[in-house]
Amino acid sequence: MNTIFLDRDGVINQNPPNWGYVRTWEEFDFIPNAQKAIRDLTENGYRVIVVTNQAGIGRGLFSEENLTDIHSRMVAEITDTGGSIDSIYYCPHHPDAGCKCRKPKPGMLTRAAAEHRIELSRAYLIGDSTTDIEAGQRAGVSTILVLTGHGKKSYQHYTQATLFQQSGTDAIGSRRRRTADEGLALSSRYRPEKIFTNLYAATCWLIKNDT
């Protein structure tokens, strides 16, 4: 059984308008066709595992009980439409906590692999951010960027890094600009293998092409 790791916010559900946190079920809104995508993955024999950073807990903005309620309701609605979520892994820590699970670190993926006996080289991660893609590639899975959520911003990030690499540092006038762009290129060394408009488009490609 092949495994699909899914980021949550920006892939399964919409980000809040202010790019904050989904703190209650009332703030949770599925991205169009996301449930259909998960249903199709399930029907085609994929194991679906969610891996999500939830720093709002570490920041004191909502509780783990709130998150459990959101995930219970999310899974119930996905189940009602014929899909299945095998497991959900989340990082509750503050970004400055230095934990091993917060993406772009691969801790959630490697833990899931150990607990579910997943062959990571045959797995995929679908995410909307550069941190998703880096975490996936550091874990050894194939990665797909979607343009929902933070996806368009992430795509621009990769494009800017490519332009920097093509022009070279000598063409950049100031040392400050050169240092910033070198950092951009370094952080973009983890690039997605594929890019799709949304989860459903990525799923259609996977079902047709993954062997």
C-alpha positions, 0 to 999 in steps of 0.5 A: 500500500502506497502512502500519501502524506497531506498537509492540512491548512491550504491543502485540505482546508482553506487558510483563514483570511488573515493567514492565522489559525483555524481555531474551531470547527466553525472556522474550518472550510474544505477546499473545493473537491478536497473531499473528492480527492481523498475519496478517490485516493482511498478507493484506489488503495492509498493510505492517507496520513495528515501531517500538520504544523499547529503552532497556535497551540504553542502560542496559546491561541487554542488548545489540543482539545480544540484541535482534536474536535476539529480533526474528529469532525474533519475525519467524519465528513471525509468518511461520509463522502467515502474517503479515509484518513488513516492517521493524523500527526501534528506538531503543537510546538511554538516555532522557537521551541526547537522540536524535531517534529515541526516541518521543515524537519521530517520528524512527523513523517519518520515517526509515521513511517516507523509506526505504519511500516511505510516505505518512504521511497514509495510515498508522496507528500502534497503540500502548499509551502516550502516547509512541506516540500523540504520536510518531505524530501528530507524524509525521502518521499516524492513531493508535490506542491499545490497552488492553493493556500500558500502555494502561489507564494511558494511557487514565486519563491522557487521562481526567484531562486531559479532566477538568482541561480541563473544570474549568479551573485556577481550581477548583484550590486550590494552585499546585503542583496547578495547575502539575501539571495544566496539564502533564498537559493539555499532554502530552495534546494528542496524543490517539488517534483510536480506542481498542480493547481489543487489537491484534486488535480494532484490526485488525478495525476497520481492515480493515473501515473503512480505505479 
